[in-house]
Amino acid sequence: MNFLDKFVSNVVKNMKERFDNYWEVVRDNIDKVRETLYELYDKYVSLYHLPTMEQNDESGIEISSHVSTKKTLHLYLSTKQSCQ
């Protein structure tokens, strides 16, 4: 391996290490933001008792007064993502 190959190899190795460290921090922060959003949503729901839509066997959709907060939010976000 000549000098240039070693130099490029070292540069790439250092860049990969920095990139991996950067994305580890980003993933941690994404998890923190997600949990904070769930907490805020839970507080909002507990204050306003938002209704949720549930399937009714007879006539389609029925409004219910109870909310499964994390599950409801997760389903809502999943539906929004799949529509985009």
N, C-alpha and C positions, 0 to 999 in steps of 0.2 A: 504494500500500500504506500503510495507516494505521499509527499507532504500535503498536497492540496486535498487528496482524499481524506487524510486524517483530520485536517482542519475542518472540512465540510462535515465530516462525521461528528466531530466534537460540537460544532455549532448546532447541528440538528439535534443531537442528544440534549444539549442544554435547553434548546427551544421546547423540546417535548416535555422535559421536566417542568419547566415554567408553565407550559400549557396545562399539563395535568394538575399542577398545584392550583392554578387559576380556576379550573373547572370544579375542583373539589370545593373550593370556597364558594363558588357560584351555586353549586348543588346544595350546600349547607344553608345558604341564604334563601334559596328558593323554598326549602323546607320550612324555614322560619317564617317566611312570608305566608306560605300556605296555612300553617298552624294559626298565625295571627288572624288571617282572614276567617278561618273557621270560628275562632273565638269571637270575633266581631259579629259574625253572622248569628252565632248562638245567642249573643246578648241582644241583638236586634230582634230576633224571633221571640225571645222570652219577654221583651218589652211590648211587642205589638201583636203577639200570638197570630202570626200570619197563617192563613189557611193554605193547605196544600191540595192539589188535585189528585184524586185517587180513582181508579177504575171501579165502576159499579157494574155488576153482572147484568143488570136489566137495561139501563139507559145510557151507558157510556161513561160519562165523567160525573163525579160527585165531589162536592167540596167538603173537606174534613177540617176540623179545627185543630187537630194535633199535628205536630211537625217533627219528623225525625231529621234534625238539623244537618248533621254531617252527611247523612245519606242523601237527603234532598238536595243539598248544595252540590254534592259530588255528581249526582245524576243530572242535575241541571247543567253543570259545566261540561260533562261528558256529551250531553245532547248538543250543546252549543258548539263544541269542537267538531263533532261529526257532521254538523250542518255546513261547516265552512269549507 
